């Protein structure tokens, strides 16, 4: 296979610092302007800042081996890594502007293409507009998608399946007999996947259950939840599925995906409060809630006040749900915050922590990267349940998309393990207007 040249854009390194070593025996070119752009992000306290610092360390390690401007052959492959400056001479129609960073980077790519006319030169960028401009200049382009876990968002595991069975199986299931499913059913099932058994003779005859493993009995999904301290009960089958997972001590990781108003965050908070602040014997000592600081992506240190005061503007959706559950009792909410039973945590500073005996809720998790999700989940200690909620159709983080965001990454990576469970919410329950808006707008 002919050797190729790859010119790497800033957006690639800020989403994955190890992208430098992803091109095997091909040559990798880093525009000088990219280094300047990366340097501007190194002080950020999020995954972008982490990747900026990491790529700088990678390049410093290569620099110690020789001059990057002459090209260095890393140990990971036979290709050369080289820093290249821009060249505005010979640009068609003077179409690039020296004052625009993206244009300077594309100028560097044109220089690489001119210096190696017999070799294919490709600009790799996560910025769609950058790729469009590059194509208009006659440059080949690629997106960087190594963290992509699925080809299409519609193929994301939804935690639910419908299975046709004999009429007698449903009767036996309701009679309390043990029913098992195996590979002969012709469908791939995952641990803690919810099923709707449907009679082949009567489509209206169904049963809801949860699959554990082949040759293990199906588990009935509770239809009634008795007396709950805070009074929040499921309104549809997906919310019931979520409660079944949220109250299961054997499942420490739960992912909930759904459109605005589907109740995913409310269910998570209500289940956390029942098991932390309820009238029964409590399983956890505190509730820890957080969400990514989006869309600005700035360190919360720019905001005045204590940690709680800094985070509250970003956590208003969480606070709205808490007040809804408590009947708008702000005094009670303040009391729980003051005594530490409800803790507001900044994701910015979660690295290094070990969170034990807690019910952790990470809202808007679709704005996290795969690296950030890994960082958060690896902080979870003993007797702790973590719930990731979000809507993959509403992503504000420019370094992720529907198929590569941290929430989708967690869903796909954990779906084969018994320690996790997933539910995709289908219906809106906030109001008729909210449901209609989510559908038609």
Phi, psi and omega in degrees: 000134182295144180288144182238161173252133177239123177258119189262129180275162180304318184301330180291311181294328180284346176259335179201104182295335181278001178301336180306329186251023185262006189243020170053237185269004177276162180269137181248128180245133180245111177300141180303325180296329178297319178298320178294320180293318179298320182300330181291341185256358190292340181268357178292145183259040177227190184295330178296313178296321179300313180293325178298314179294323183291318180292327177297320178293320177301313183292326177294322177296321177290323180300324181294343179273344181162193182275122179293335181288341178265347180099131180233136178266108181286166182290335186289345181191180181266356178286164181254139175253127187217140173269132183231141178271168180278166178212109184272000179279136177083009178285129185297127174061021182049043188280353180253146184251121183300339183274353182256119183306317180299323180291325177295319179296318179292329175297322177296321179294321178295326178294318178298317179297322180289322182286334179235070186295337183267359182245140180290127179249128183234131174271124179256120183210148174266358180269113183299316182296324177299318180293323179296314180296318180300316178299322181292340178267003178089015179261141173286150180224155174219147169274158177257111189229034182292337179272001180290125184260345178220156180281330184217138181300332180291343181267003180297135179304128183253359175077013185215147177208150175252134184229129175280130179224167176295149181304324183293329181297318179294321178296317178296323180297314180290338178280357178090008178281155180282126179242131179239153175234147178224191184296342182292346180290347176080015179222140180280122179248150182240156178305137178064025175276137180271142184232148167246109176280127183238130182294132178289341180267330182220101184302337181279351180267107187226168175212136178262135181205172178239131179274138177252302180196158177305141177070009173252145184298142174291144182256129180291143177271126180303134178260338178234142185245011174061210182272111177259140185301323185255358170077008180269116182238155180299144178252347178211176187294324179295319176295324175295320176300316181299314178300321180301321178282317186295333180260007180267115183294342185272359182240098183279345180236124179230135176242133181233123180239137178184160179289168180304133177087004181280347175097008184298315181288320179298316179298318181295314181293317181298317178295321177296318180292323178299324185265357180239320186237015182280180182278338180279179177295123187276140181273333185236156182272336183201162172252128177249121181238143178198170175203157180299145177277086181234156007267355186291328180069022181266155174298135182293352177296344178287344180267145180282164172098184180287177179303313180299318181293325178292321186275336185304320178302326181279341185254020179302321176300321177295314181297322178300316179293320178299314180293325177297317180293323183271005181072037179062028178273093183290330179295318178296317179299316179298323179296316179295323178293318183294322182269005173083006178286332169243120185243129177261117187246144175268124178300334181304326186246019183282337179298131180100343179278159170230110187260114181240157177053045184220156172253109189257130178238122176248105182273159180055040184292348178293344178270004176268152173272168178301321180295319180294320178298318177299316180300318182291311184294326179286356175272352187282126180260201182292149176050048178228136176247135178241134181239123176256123180237154178169176179233111186288353177271354179236083183247124180260343182282117184290349182262007176225169175215189186298333184256353183235002181290162185296326180293312177297323179299314180294318180302311185287321183289328186261356189296340181267003185250142183289344182280358184229160176211151183223144175224134172254119181280133184257329188246147173273142181231002182291310177191165178297322180295314180298320180295316180294319180297318179296334184273318190256342183270000000 
